Amino acid sequence: MNRLPERIRIKDIARLAGVSVGTVDRVIHGRSGVSPSSRKRVEEILAELDYHPNMYASALASNKKYTFSCLLPMHQPGEYWTAIEKGISDALAAYSDFHISLRTDYYDPYDYHSFVNKSQDILTEEPDGVLFAPTVPQYTQRFTDKLNESEIPFIYIDSNIPAVPPLAFYGQNSQRSGYFAARMLMLLAGDEKEVVIFRKINEGIVGSNQQENREIGFREYMKQHHPFCRILELNLHARRNSDDHRMMDDFFREHPGVHSGITFNSKVYTVGEYLLEKPQKGFNLIGYDLLERNVRCLKEGSVSFLIAQQPELQGYNGIKALCDHLIFKKEVNRINYMPIDLLTVETIDFYRNR
């Protein structure tokens, strides 16, 4: 009679499946060296018993060390990626019992060769898992092909490249975000015949997949709902901030009838601070992310709305996904969209105090 104890043990599963304890252990932990028939029988028994191994205790007992690599765009303290790093740091602290170490490298978002060089450095290190913000697909795929060849799991944060699927992605649905942003801007703009997109750009490179995809969504909405509204563009220099005010002076002098604009990067303060110094009466401005300078502009009235995407959670969950996959052998959900949060001067403090 196959009576089972209340607490199912590996040896009980081995007895029912007619295999060794070692075979059961290999199946549970996804290791090779098991015949297809034995694996099938063990998996059937596991399913029948609804068996869930205590992977937490097993991982603690193993004392295995895990090395992760992180690749992010270069940034200054207080910028968007600082919040991503805060989430990563919090996750490393939360999983510190499992002997995790992390090395972070940075690439120039306006220089694709910088991404290639840094990604090659990571491949040389042979980490157990990688968390990174991808650049354009052609350069990202060179990196991910090598990671796949080496069976190194990788996580995308901030932007996704569906043609090169990761273990998991954490970020906004950028096209839907841009579509939503257009709708909000036109609620403010009403029947205006012109709006402007402000960009930070260097030699034709925007520096972020998210920004490009947001603009695609924005233009999709405008084409569907405001086909006769002209979309102007002002490309500010990503590397020469000193030129920004002059360029905006010239733009507003040439286009005095433009009263609504948007930027798809995290530096809406570039325009917002200009508007605080040289007010354009009734100008409607929408931007992204809760940088302190952006929030100041929102509170002082030069920014109408901010769209947030919880960057700390992206960083935290990216590390968590690697831990779930590598340490706890859990299934990881591939696509994880962040909310599209619209914030105003009336709601910003409540949102930040959550």
N, C-alpha and C positions, 0 to 999 in steps of 0.2 A: 504494500500500500504506500503510495507516494504522498505521505503527509508532510507538509512543509511547516517549518517554524514561522512564528509571526514576523521575524526579521529574516528576509531572504538573503542568503550568502552566495558567494560565487560558487562554492562547492555544491550547493543545492542545485544551482542552474546546470553545472557540469554533470551531475548525476542524472538529471532529467533529460539532458541532451545527449548523453552517452559520449561525452568528450572529456578531455582533461581540463583541470582548472586553468592551466596556462592558455589553452585555446579560448576559453571564455574570456579571460583577461584581455587577450589580443583583440577579440571581437569588440568588447566594450570600449576599448581605447582606440579602435580604428587602425590597428596595426596589421601588417601583412603576415604571411606565413600560415594562413588558414585555408584549407580547401573550400571550394564553393559549397559543397554539400554540408560540411560542418558549420560554416558561417551561416547558411540558411537555417539550419536546425537551431543554432543558438539564438539567432535573431527571432525566430518564431517563439521560442520559450520566453525570451525577454519581453516580447509583445504580449504574450498570454498573461504573464505575471505583472505586467505594467512596472517592470523593474527600472529604477532610476538609481544608478550608483552615486555614492556620496563623493562627487568629484572634488568638492572643496577640501575635505579631509585628505583625500588621496593626493591632491596637489601640494598641500602643506607638508605631507609626509615625504614627498619625493625629493624636496630640496633642489629641484631643477632650476637653473637660472635662465631667464629670458631677456634677450636684448632686442629692443625696438629702435627703429630709426624714424625720424620725423623730418620732413622737408617742407619748409614754408617760405613764402616770399619775404624778402628783406623788408623791415619796417622799423619805425621809430616807436619808443615807448608811448603808450596811450592810444596807438592806432588800433585798427580792427583786429589785427593778428595777435595783439597783446591779450585780448579776451580769449582767443582760441588757446593760446599758451596757458592761460590761467586754468581753463578746463582740463587741459592735459596734465598740468601739475596736480590738480585736485584728484584726478583719476590715479595718478602714480602713487599718491599718498594713500588712497583708498585700497589699493592693491599691493601695498608695500610688503605684506606678508609673503608674497609669492616671488620675491627675488627678481623684480623687474628693474631693468635699467634702460635709460633712453638717451640717445644722442640726437641732437637737433642741428640740422644744417639749414642754410638760407640761400635762396637764389634771387637774382635780380629779375623781377617780373617783366622788365622791358628788354631782357636779353635772353633769348632762347638758349644760347650756348651756355649761359650760366646754369640753367636748369640741367642741361645735358651733363656738364662737368660734375655738378653736385650729385646727380643721380648715379653717376659712375662711381663716385666715392662711396656711396651707400652700398652699391653692389659688391664692392671690394670688401666691405666690412662683413658681409653675409649675415645680416640680422635675422631674427626669428620672425619679425613682422615689420611692416612699414605703414606709416600714416603720412599722407602728403596731400598738398593742394596741387592738382594737376595744372599743367600749362596747355598749350594748344595740342590737339590730338596727335599730330604727326610726331611730336617730340615726346609726348607722354607715352605713346605706344612703344617706342624704343625701350623705354624704362620698364614698362609693365610686361613686355615680352620676355625680358631677362628675368624679371621676378617670377613669372609663371614657369619659365624653364627651371629655375632653382626651387620651385614649389614654396616660394615665400609669399604668404598672404599679405594683401595690401588694402588699405582703406583710403577712400577719397573723402576729403572734407572741402566744403565751400562750393565746389562745382563737380559735376558728374560728366563722364564721357561714356555714354551707353554702349558705344561700339567696342569699348575695352572694359568689360565689366569687372568691378572690384569685388572683394569679399563683402564690403558694405560701403554705402555712401551716406554721408550726413551733410545736409545743406538744403537750401530752398529749391523749389521748382522755379528756376530762374525765369523761364519764359512766362509762366503764370504770374510770377511776381511783377514782371514788367507790364504785363497786360492789366493787372490790378492797379499798378501805379498810374497808368495812362487814364484809367477810369476815374481815379481820385483827382488827378490833375485837371481833368476836363470838368469835373464837378465844380472846381474853383474857377476855371477859365471861362466856363459858359460858352458863349457864341464867338469868342475871340478867333481870329483868322490865322494867328501865328503863335507857335510856342517854340521854346528853344531847349535843346539838349546840350548840357555842359559836359565836356569830357576832359580827363587828364590823359594825355597821349604823348608818346615819344617815338618819333620816326615811324609813325603809322601803327604802332603797337599800343593797344589799350591796356594790356597787362593783366587781364583777368577774363576767363571764360564767362564768369557770372555776368559781368558788365555787358558783354556782347550779346548774351542770351536774353538778358533783361531788355535790351534795346529791341531785339527781335520781337519779343512779346508786346512791348510798347507800340511798335509800329503796326503790329497786327491789329491791336485794338483801334488805333487811329484810322487805319485803312477801312475797318468795318464800320466804325461809328462816326468818324469825323473826317471823311475822305477829302474835304475841301480845306481843311486846316493845314497850313503850311508848317512843316517841321524844319526849323533852322538849327544849325550846329555851331557851337563855339568850342574849338579844340584848344584847351589851355596846355601849356608846356609842363609835362610831368617832372622835368629836371630843372626848370627855370621858374621857380615860383615868383621871382621878382617881376616877371613880365605880366602876371595875372591881372593886376589892376589896370595896367595900360590897355590890355586886350579887352577887358570888360568895359572900360571907358569908351573905347572905339566901337564896340558892339552896340552898346545902348545909345550912343550918339547916332549910329547908322540905322537903328531899329527902335525908335522911340515908342512904337505901338505895341511892342512885345511886353506882356505883363505876367507871363507864366513860363516856368522852366523846371527842369529836372536834371539830376545827375544820378548815374547808376553806380558810382563808386561810393566809398565810405567817406569821401572828403567834401561833403556838401558845405562844410564850413568855409571852404575856399570862396564860394559865392556868397554864403550867408554873412561872413564878416565884411565882405565888400559892401553888401547892401546895408549893413549897420553904419558904415562910414559914409556911404553915398546913397542914401535911400532912393529907391525907385518906387514911387508912390503906388501902393497896392500890388506889389509884385508877389505872385504866388510861387513858392519854391518847395519842391519835394526832394528828399534825399534818403540815404540809407545809413543805418547803424548808429549805435548810441555812444559814439565818441564824445568826450566831454565838450569839445569845441562845437560839435553838432548840437548837443543838448543845450548849450548856452545860446546858440542861435535860435533854437526852437523857443526857448523861454523868453528871449528878447524880441521875438516876432519876425525875424528875417527868414525863418524856415517855417512853412505852414504845417507840414507833416514829416515824420520820420518813419521809415519802415525798418523794423527790427527782425532779426533771425536767430537770436540766441546762440551766439558763437561759443560761449563757454560750454554749452551743452554739446555742441558739435565736437569740440576737443575732447571732452570727457567721454562721450559715447564712442568716439573713435578708438580710444585706448581700451575701453570696456569691451568693445567688439573683438579686438585682438585677444584679450584675456579669455573671453567666453569661448572663442574658437580654439585657441591653442592650449589653454590650461584646463578649462572645464568641459571641453569637447561638446559645447552646445551649438545648436543650429543658430546661425546669425541671419537676421532679416537683411536683404540686400539693399533695398531702397528705403531710406528714412528721411522723409521731407520735414524740414523745420517749418513752424508756422509762419505765416506772413502777417506780422503784427503791425497795425497802423497806430501810431502814437501822436498825440497832440499835446499842447502845452497843459491842457487840463488833466491828462492821464499819465504823463511821463513819470511823475514821482511815485505814483501807485505801482506802476509797472516795475520800476527799478527797485522798489522795496519788497518785491515778492520774496 
